[in-house]
Amino acid sequence: ATVSVLYWVFIVLLNNMALDKVHSVGNQGDLPVRVPPSELFDFIKLIFKAFGSDENEQSVVAHHIVQANLTGHDSHGVQLLSMYQTALKTGRYGVNVPLTKMPKQHKDDHIVVCDGYSTKKNGKKVRGFGQRLFREAVEKGCDEATKSGIALVSFREGGHIGRLGTYGELITKKGLCGILMAAVSDHEPLVAVHGGAEAVCCTNPLCIAFPTDGSPFLLDFATSRVSFGKIKNMVARGVKESDPGLFIDKDGNPSRDPLQMLSDTPGALLPFGEHKGSGLMVAIEILAGALTSGATTHPDYEMHSSGNDKAPCNSALAIIFDVEKMHGDKHMANKFLDYVRNSRRADPKVPIYVPGDVEVITRDERTRLGIPVPLSVWESMFTVATSAGVPASDLERFRKLQNATARL
């Protein structure tokens, strides 16, 4: 009992000392609830069981969501559960949707083409949970790359696939290298191009993953300056004013109010890197949207999302290489990455990180100390669970996590 009390005293002190910083200043809102990863995994599994997902889908999606929060990408974590529930209620998403693999055009093809939806008799598409479906597609691509040295994976119009870096980690664990990108469809545009005053694209992320002797090189980012999920996370944490230069208002003027991005008349996120990032964002829309024949954003696209149903659909492209078959050299990569880390710093007090380092550090910290979930997001999880039919008795163990913190 004494150890338990000391643990929670420590957690409360930690919450008061250090709140996560994600492109924001000002009011940080309520203190988060620190949740052990295993508890969060069980909570999410319980919700997806109530949704109707089978054991495999429960586990795969829950693991993916927890990994997003563990690595600090809260924008792709538990805050999305209410959005997924709404998409299920409207029929745009469905549980246990099978991955449909298209037959090869030629027997020697190293191309894996998969659909992430099923079609009803009325022609309406029902998207499955992308975290499971795209993982299955990437695993098939890894098998193909292991046999032949290279594979191309085309994934068309599934549900939201979540954090792209999770698939990069999956690829590198098999000793493979991957380039992945995703386009968004059936969702209002979110990002303006360089020089534009209105949204015409979505956040179109890119991931490049390479195995090393230690943690993998893992570049994973949205092509907007900040993801839309991070805007939601700012609002959930009570942030009133963001860093400058992240988005514009509906009239095309600079704005620092994240709440206006969630209003009925939102502005637009801005691309990173001016014309270069904007060009990359457009290229990803073409490769992950048009090359896959999934979908691209344009005025003639028939939207099915509306009202409160804002869940995106994703088409994605993955290029997977076998490092050994390409005579690649992981040790050479290690030497270069260490050289970068140890190069002279602009500020001697600030370490130099390479892509993937921060995720490793954050994962270790949150594994030890618990995942910080904003109180409003934590409460929304109970709302989702209750409305999905999870018995109150099954939720008591999770409520105790918050109650224990509140008592101290």
C-alpha positions as CSV (number, residue, x, y, z in Angstrom):
1,A,0.0,0.0,0.0
2,T,2.9,2.4,0.9
3,V,4.6,1.7,-2.4
4,S,1.3,2.4,-4.2
5,V,0.8,5.7,-2.4
6,L,4.4,6.8,-3.2
7,Y,3.9,5.9,-6.8
8,W,0.8,8.1,-7.2
9,V,2.5,11.0,-5.3
10,F,5.3,10.8,-7.8
11,I,2.9,10.8,-10.7
12,V,1.1,13.9,-9.4
13,L,4.4,15.7,-8.9
14,L,5.4,14.7,-12.5
15,N,2.1,16.1,-13.8
16,N,2.7,19.4,-12.1
17,M,6.3,19.6,-13.3
18,A,6.1,18.7,-17.0
19,L,3.3,18.7,-19.4
20,D,3.9,17.7,-23.0
21,K,4.7,20.5,-25.3
22,V,3.2,20.2,-28.8
23,H,3.5,23.4,-30.9
24,S,1.7,25.4,-28.2
25,V,1.9,28.2,-25.6
26,G,-0.4,29.5,-23.0
27,N,-3.0,27.8,-20.9
28,Q,-2.4,24.0,-20.8
29,G,-5.8,23.1,-19.5
30,D,-6.4,20.3,-16.9
31,L,-3.6,18.0,-15.8
32,P,-3.5,14.7,-17.8
33,V,-4.2,11.3,-16.3
34,R,-1.1,9.1,-16.4
35,V,-2.1,5.7,-17.7
36,P,0.1,2.6,-17.8
37,P,0.4,1.4,-21.4
38,S,-1.0,-2.1,-20.5
39,E,-4.1,-0.5,-18.9
40,L,-4.7,1.8,-21.9
41,F,-4.3,-1.2,-24.2
42,D,-6.9,-3.2,-22.2
43,F,-9.3,-0.2,-22.2
44,I,-9.1,0.2,-26.0
45,K,-9.6,-3.5,-26.5
46,L,-12.7,-3.4,-24.4
47,I,-14.1,-0.6,-26.5
48,F,-13.4,-2.4,-29.8
49,K,-14.9,-5.6,-28.4
50,A,-18.1,-3.6,-27.7
51,F,-17.9,-2.2,-31.3
52,G,-18.1,-5.8,-32.5
53,S,-14.4,-6.3,-33.6
54,D,-13.0,-9.8,-33.3
55,E,-10.1,-10.6,-31.1
56,N,-7.5,-10.0,-33.8
57,E,-8.9,-6.6,-34.8
58,Q,-9.2,-5.6,-31.1
59,S,-5.6,-6.4,-30.4
60,V,-4.1,-4.9,-33.6
61,V,-5.9,-1.6,-33.5
62,A,-5.4,-1.2,-29.7
63,H,-1.7,-1.9,-30.1
64,H,-1.4,0.6,-32.9
65,I,-3.2,3.3,-30.9
66,V,-1.2,2.7,-27.8
67,Q,2.0,2.9,-29.8
68,A,1.0,6.3,-31.2
69,N,0.5,7.6,-27.7
70,L,3.7,5.9,-26.4
71,T,5.9,7.5,-29.0
72,G,4.4,11.0,-28.4
73,H,2.1,11.1,-31.4
74,D,-1.0,11.8,-29.3
75,S,-2.7,13.1,-32.4
76,H,-3.1,9.6,-33.7
77,G,-3.9,8.0,-30.3
78,V,-6.9,7.6,-28.1
79,Q,-8.4,11.0,-28.9
80,L,-9.6,9.5,-32.2
81,L,-11.9,6.9,-30.6
82,S,-15.0,9.0,-30.6
83,M,-14.4,9.8,-34.3
84,Y,-14.2,6.1,-35.1
85,Q,-17.4,5.4,-33.2
86,T,-19.2,8.1,-35.2
87,A,-18.0,6.6,-38.5
88,L,-19.3,3.2,-37.3
89,K,-22.7,4.6,-36.5
90,T,-23.0,6.3,-39.9
91,G,-22.0,3.1,-41.7
92,R,-18.9,4.6,-43.3
93,Y,-16.7,2.3,-41.2
94,G,-17.3,-1.4,-40.4
95,V,-15.8,-3.9,-38.1
96,N,-13.9,-7.0,-39.3
97,V,-13.9,-5.9,-43.0
98,P,-11.6,-8.3,-44.9
99,L,-8.6,-7.1,-46.8
100,T,-9.3,-7.7,-50.5
101,K,-6.1,-8.6,-52.4
102,M,-6.3,-8.1,-56.2
103,P,-4.9,-10.9,-58.4
104,K,-1.4,-10.3,-59.9
105,Q,-1.3,-9.2,-63.5
106,H,1.8,-11.3,-64.0
107,K,3.1,-14.1,-61.9
108,D,6.5,-12.4,-61.5
109,D,5.0,-9.2,-60.3
110,H,6.2,-7.9,-57.0
111,I,3.2,-5.7,-56.6
112,V,0.6,-6.1,-53.9
113,V,-2.7,-4.3,-54.6
114,C,-5.3,-4.4,-51.8
115,D,-8.6,-2.7,-51.1
116,G,-9.5,-1.6,-47.6
117,Y,-13.2,-1.6,-48.0
118,S,-16.2,-3.9,-48.8
119,T,-19.1,-2.9,-51.0
120,K,-22.7,-3.2,-50.1
121,K,-25.4,-4.2,-52.6
122,N,-26.4,-0.5,-52.9
123,G,-22.8,0.2,-54.0
124,K,-21.8,2.0,-50.8
125,K,-18.3,1.4,-49.6
126,V,-17.8,0.3,-46.0
127,R,-14.2,0.9,-44.9
128,G,-12.5,-1.3,-42.4
129,F,-10.1,-0.1,-39.7
130,G,-6.9,0.9,-41.5
131,Q,-4.7,0.0,-38.6
132,R,-5.4,-3.7,-39.2
133,L,-5.9,-3.7,-42.9
134,F,-2.9,-1.7,-43.9
135,R,-0.8,-3.7,-41.5
136,E,-1.9,-6.9,-43.3
137,A,-1.1,-5.3,-46.6
138,V,2.4,-4.2,-45.5
139,E,3.1,-7.7,-44.0
140,K,2.3,-9.2,-47.4
141,G,4.6,-6.6,-49.0
142,C,7.4,-7.6,-46.5
143,D,6.9,-11.3,-47.5
144,E,7.2,-10.4,-51.2
145,A,10.3,-8.2,-50.6
146,T,12.0,-10.9,-48.6
147,K,11.5,-13.3,-51.5
148,S,12.4,-11.0,-54.4
149,G,14.2,-8.0,-52.9
150,I,11.6,-5.4,-53.5
151,A,7.8,-5.0,-53.3
152,L,5.3,-2.3,-54.0
153,V,2.2,-2.1,-51.9
154,S,-0.9,-0.3,-53.1
155,F,-3.7,0.1,-50.5
156,R,-7.0,1.7,-51.6
157,E,-9.6,3.6,-49.6
158,G,-9.5,1.9,-46.2
159,G,-10.3,3.5,-42.9
160,H,-7.8,5.7,-41.1
161,I,-4.5,3.9,-41.0
162,G,-3.2,5.9,-38.0
163,R,0.5,6.7,-37.4
164,L,2.5,5.9,-40.5
165,G,5.7,5.3,-38.5
166,T,4.2,2.2,-36.9
167,Y,4.4,0.4,-40.2
168,G,8.0,1.7,-40.7
169,E,8.9,0.1,-37.4
170,L,7.2,-3.2,-38.5
171,I,9.3,-3.1,-41.7
172,T,12.6,-2.5,-40.1
173,K,12.0,-5.2,-37.5
174,K,12.2,-7.6,-40.4
175,G,15.5,-6.2,-41.6
176,L,13.8,-4.3,-44.4
177,C,13.8,-0.7,-45.6
178,G,10.6,1.1,-46.4
179,I,9.2,4.3,-48.0
180,L,5.5,4.9,-47.2
181,M,3.1,7.7,-47.9
182,A,-0.6,8.2,-47.5
183,A,-3.4,10.3,-49.1
184,V,-6.7,11.2,-47.5
185,S,-10.1,11.0,-49.1
186,D,-13.8,11.4,-48.1
187,H,-12.7,14.3,-45.9
188,E,-12.8,18.0,-46.3
189,P,-9.4,19.4,-47.4
190,L,-7.3,20.7,-44.6
191,V,-4.1,22.2,-46.0
192,A,-3.5,25.1,-48.4
193,V,-0.7,24.9,-50.9
194,H,2.2,27.4,-50.8
195,G,0.7,30.8,-51.8
196,G,-2.9,29.6,-51.4
197,A,-5.6,31.0,-49.2
198,E,-7.9,27.9,-49.0
199,A,-7.4,24.2,-48.2
200,V,-7.1,21.9,-51.2
201,C,-5.1,18.9,-49.8
202,C,-5.0,16.9,-46.6
203,T,-1.9,16.3,-44.4
204,N,-0.5,13.6,-46.7
205,P,2.2,12.0,-44.5
206,L,5.6,10.5,-45.5
207,C,7.7,7.8,-43.7
208,I,11.2,6.6,-44.5
209,A,12.4,3.7,-42.4
210,F,15.8,2.0,-42.4
211,P,17.1,-0.7,-40.0
212,T,20.2,-0.2,-38.0
213,D,22.1,-2.1,-35.3
214,G,20.1,-0.1,-32.7
215,S,16.8,1.7,-33.0
216,P,15.8,2.3,-36.7
217,F,16.1,5.5,-38.6
218,L,12.5,6.5,-38.7
219,L,11.5,9.7,-40.5
220,D,7.7,10.2,-40.2
221,F,5.9,13.5,-40.7
222,A,2.8,15.2,-42.1
223,T,3.5,17.5,-45.0
224,S,1.6,20.2,-43.2
225,R,3.5,22.1,-40.5
226,V,1.4,20.4,-37.9
227,S,-1.0,17.5,-38.2
228,F,-4.8,18.2,-37.9
229,G,-4.8,15.7,-35.0
230,K,-2.3,17.9,-33.1
231,I,-4.7,20.9,-33.5
232,K,-7.4,18.7,-31.8
233,N,-4.9,17.8,-29.1
234,M,-4.2,21.5,-28.5
235,V,-7.9,22.2,-28.1
236,A,-8.2,19.2,-25.8
237,R,-5.4,20.6,-23.6
238,G,-7.0,24.0,-23.4
239,V,-4.4,25.8,-25.6
240,K,-5.7,29.2,-26.6
241,E,-2.8,30.3,-28.7
242,S,-0.5,28.2,-30.9
243,D,2.9,28.9,-32.3
244,P,2.8,31.3,-35.3
245,G,2.8,30.2,-38.9
246,L,0.9,26.9,-38.5
247,F,-2.4,27.8,-40.1
248,I,-4.6,30.6,-41.6
249,D,-8.2,31.6,-41.0
250,K,-11.1,31.3,-43.4
251,D,-10.1,34.6,-45.0
252,G,-6.5,33.5,-45.6
253,N,-5.1,35.6,-42.8
254,P,-2.5,34.3,-40.3
255,S,-4.1,32.9,-37.2
256,R,-2.9,31.4,-33.8
257,D,-6.3,30.3,-32.6
258,P,-6.5,26.5,-32.9
259,L,-10.2,26.5,-32.1
260,Q,-11.1,28.2,-35.3
261,M,-9.7,25.2,-37.2
262,L,-12.5,23.1,-35.6
263,S,-15.3,25.6,-36.3
264,D,-17.9,25.4,-39.0
265,T,-15.9,27.9,-41.1
266,P,-12.3,26.7,-40.6
267,G,-9.2,28.1,-42.2
268,A,-6.4,25.9,-43.5
269,L,-3.2,24.4,-42.2
270,L,0.0,25.5,-43.9
271,P,2.5,23.2,-45.6
272,F,6.0,22.9,-44.2
273,G,9.0,24.1,-46.1
274,E,7.1,26.6,-48.3
275,H,7.1,25.6,-52.0
276,K,9.2,22.5,-51.3
277,G,7.0,21.0,-48.7
278,S,3.9,22.1,-50.7
279,G,5.3,20.3,-53.8
280,L,6.0,17.1,-51.7
281,M,2.4,17.2,-50.4
282,V,1.0,17.4,-53.9
283,A,3.3,14.6,-55.1
284,I,2.1,12.3,-52.3
285,E,-1.5,13.0,-53.2
286,I,-0.7,11.8,-56.8
287,L,1.4,8.8,-55.8
288,A,-0.7,7.6,-52.8
289,G,-4.0,8.7,-54.3
290,A,-3.9,8.5,-58.1
291,L,-1.2,5.8,-58.6
292,T,-3.1,3.5,-56.3
293,S,-6.4,4.5,-58.0
294,G,-7.7,5.2,-54.5
295,A,-8.9,8.8,-54.6
296,T,-7.6,12.4,-54.9
297,T,-9.2,15.7,-53.6
298,H,-11.1,17.6,-56.3
299,P,-14.5,19.2,-56.6
300,D,-16.1,16.2,-58.4
301,Y,-15.2,13.7,-55.7
302,E,-18.4,12.4,-54.1
303,M,-18.1,13.1,-50.3
304,H,-19.8,10.8,-47.9
305,S,-18.5,12.3,-44.6
306,S,-20.8,15.0,-43.2
307,G,-21.9,16.6,-40.0
308,N,-20.1,15.0,-37.0
309,D,-18.7,12.2,-39.1
310,K,-15.2,13.4,-40.0
311,A,-13.3,10.1,-40.0
312,P,-10.9,10.1,-42.9
313,C,-10.3,7.3,-45.4
314,N,-6.8,6.5,-46.5
315,S,-5.1,5.2,-49.6
316,A,-1.4,4.5,-49.2
317,L,1.7,3.4,-51.1
318,A,4.6,1.5,-49.6
319,I,7.9,0.6,-51.3
320,I,9.8,-2.1,-49.4
321,F,13.4,-3.2,-50.0
322,D,15.4,-6.1,-48.6
323,V,18.6,-4.4,-47.4
324,E,20.7,-7.5,-47.8
325,K,19.5,-8.4,-51.3
326,M,20.4,-4.9,-52.4
327,H,23.8,-5.3,-50.8
328,G,23.0,-2.5,-48.4
329,D,25.2,-1.7,-45.4
330,K,23.5,-1.1,-42.0
331,H,26.9,-0.4,-40.4
332,M,27.5,2.4,-42.9
333,A,24.2,3.9,-41.9
334,N,25.1,3.6,-38.2
335,K,28.4,5.4,-38.6
336,F,26.7,8.3,-40.5
337,L,23.9,8.6,-37.9
338,D,26.4,8.6,-35.0
339,Y,28.5,11.2,-36.9
340,V,25.3,13.4,-37.2
341,R,24.4,13.0,-33.5
342,N,28.0,13.9,-32.4
343,S,28.4,16.9,-34.7
344,R,29.0,20.3,-33.2
345,R,25.8,21.7,-31.6
346,A,24.4,25.2,-32.2
347,D,23.5,25.1,-28.5
348,P,25.8,22.9,-26.4
349,K,22.9,22.2,-24.0
350,V,20.6,20.9,-26.7
351,P,21.3,17.4,-28.1
352,I,21.2,16.6,-31.8
353,Y,18.7,13.9,-32.7
354,V,18.2,12.0,-35.9
355,P,14.7,10.8,-36.9
356,G,13.4,8.2,-34.6
357,D,15.5,9.2,-31.6
358,V,12.8,11.3,-29.9
359,E,10.2,8.5,-30.3
360,V,12.6,6.0,-28.6
361,I,13.1,8.5,-25.7
362,T,9.4,9.2,-25.4
363,R,8.5,5.6,-25.5
364,D,10.9,4.7,-22.7
365,E,9.7,7.6,-20.6
366,R,6.0,6.9,-21.0
367,T,6.5,3.2,-20.5
368,R,8.0,4.0,-17.1
369,L,5.8,6.9,-16.0
370,G,2.5,6.3,-17.9
371,I,0.9,7.8,-20.9
372,P,-0.4,11.3,-20.3
373,V,-4.0,11.5,-21.5
374,P,-5.7,14.9,-21.3
375,L,-8.7,14.8,-18.9
376,S,-11.2,15.7,-21.6
377,V,-9.9,12.9,-23.8
378,W,-9.9,10.5,-20.9
379,E,-13.6,11.4,-20.1
380,S,-14.5,10.9,-23.8
381,M,-13.2,7.4,-23.7
382,F,-15.7,6.6,-20.9
383,T,-18.4,8.2,-23.0
384,V,-17.5,6.1,-26.0
385,A,-17.3,2.9,-24.0
386,T,-20.6,3.5,-22.2
387,S,-22.5,4.3,-25.4
388,A,-20.9,1.3,-27.1
389,G,-22.4,-0.9,-24.4
390,V,-19.4,-1.6,-22.1
391,P,-20.8,-2.4,-18.6
392,A,-20.0,0.1,-15.9
393,S,-18.6,-2.7,-13.8
394,D,-15.9,-3.3,-16.5
395,L,-14.9,0.4,-16.4
396,E,-14.3,0.6,-12.7
397,R,-10.7,-0.5,-12.9
398,F,-9.9,2.3,-15.4
399,R,-11.8,5.0,-13.4
400,K,-9.6,4.1,-10.4
401,L,-6.6,5.4,-12.3
402,Q,-8.1,8.9,-12.4
403,N,-9.6,8.7,-8.9
404,A,-6.2,7.7,-7.4
405,T,-4.6,10.7,-8.9
406,A,-7.4,13.0,-7.8
407,R,-7.2,11.8,-4.2
408,L,-3.6,12.8,-4.0
